[in-house]
Amino acid sequence: MMKKSKGFTLIEVLISLVILAISLLALAGLMTTTTKNNSVGGRLTEAATLAQDKLEELRAVSWDNIPLNQTNDTPVTRPGIQYDRTWIARLNATNADIKEIEITVRWTDATSHSLRFFSAVSK
């Protein structure tokens, strides 16, 4: 008479290890995508902060002191990335008491990116 064995067979253990390995490979791919997206998001946040800083700086000066031409700021360097910020102010076509401001921040990592902010300042 044979005894009834208790526990797992070698085949059951191997199948469970294969299932675990496939799951871990899927998670590794997800981690790579998440890390890349976090990096892109951080750079986008940095660019938005640079644009917002310039907009706040322009709002702090009087309306008459905002020049009506395009200006390039000194490039801003953050770890591994250089941001180029340009801005232009122009008079509104329908109301000369309003200056329209466009701020553009450009940077390149694996590809080129740009972010544009628009605002208006009145007398």
Buried (B, 14 or more C-beta within 10 A) or exposed (E): EEEEEEEEEEEEEEEEEEEEEEEEEEEEEEEEEEEEEEBBEEBBEBBEEBBBBBBEEBEEEEBEEBEEEEEEBEEBEEEEBEBBBBBBBEEEEEEEEBBBBBBBBBBEEEEEBEBEBEBEBEE
